[in-house]
Structure formats: structure tokens, C-alpha cells
Amino acid sequence: MAVPNSDRIDRLRAAIESIAAGDSSDPLGRAKEEAKAPIKARALRLLDQRARSTSELTDRLRRALPDTPEELIDEVVADLERANLLDDAYFAREWVRQRHQRRGKSRAALNQELVRKGVATRHREEALAQITADDEESRARDIVEKKARALKVPPADRHEYDKELRRLLGMLARRGFPGGMSMPVARQALDERIAQLRADSAGI
């Protein structure tokens, strides 16, 4: 399991410092470690900003250091993996947990985000297993109930009702929730809000 971010950074700093005090009896090895030092320093800054997948960090380093041999960057990334500073399984679990809770993203949307970050299928599946069907429906319900509260007057006719329903469905679709689940959840949230507005108007 990956260590907390502050520990990750401390360990990376220690690794960089150890390069500066490398073994002078191995000049070739020392020269190679000195060549890797600025790559590790750039990796440190990137990891200090936020956690990243292995593929994402590799791509960022290659773009930031276009004149650096790719094999050196690959070696630095491998060093970070061995030091447990890069861990795609941990990264995927945290990405799914946080974005499902904070952003209300569905399993499908989160899977696509992890695909774009180059996370392997086995890590994606393990991370997404944190979200059950009940979890996903509950999160979708929270989202549309909150949005439905913005409705201040009951729809005057079917046309207005359908317009409000499409608004709720659109919100769920943008987060990747499946239509088969979205329709009943959105309709229930809208109907409950309309009933509440009518009850309030009647003084019930």
C-alpha cells in the first residue's frame, strides 16, 4: 500500500539527497544517478501537486523533459515504483473513492477517467468494486434531490414537467449514470419536490 503523501515526498527527497552523496568508487553509476537527479526532482514537484498514475507521471516527465532519453525517465519511474512512491492500485482506489464522494461521478465515468490515465484493467476493476449498485443509486438520488430543490413553482403542464425531468436526467448523464437507473430516480425526486411545493402552497 502506498504511504501517505507527506511521507512519499520525504522519502523522495531522501532518495535525491542520497544521489548527491553517492559512491565515488563507481563513477559510471554515480554519473548515471546524477543524470537521473533532475528527473527525480521534477517528479517530486509533480507528485507534490497531487497523486498521479505511473503512466500519467511518465507522460508528464517526457513532455517536460523532451531532451532527456526516455530510458532514463523509465528508470526513474521504476525507481519510484520500487520505493512505493508510485502505486497504480492505490492511486485508482483513492481516485474512485474521492471523486465518487465529492464529485458524484458514476462507475462508468470513473472507469473512463482511469483509462485516460493509463491505469491497468485489474486496478480499475478493483477500485470500482468499492462502489456497489446501491451506492451508485444512492449517490444519484442525492444529486437529483439537491437539484430538484431549485424548483420553486410546480410545473404548469406536461411540457414544463418534461423540461424539468430532462434537466435532472441531463445532470445524471453528464456524470455517467446509466439511463435505466436515472429515469426512475429523477422522476421520483421531481415528483416528491412537486408534492412538497403543492403541500406548502396549500398550507399542509
Beta strands, then each sheet from edge to edge (+ up, - down):
end
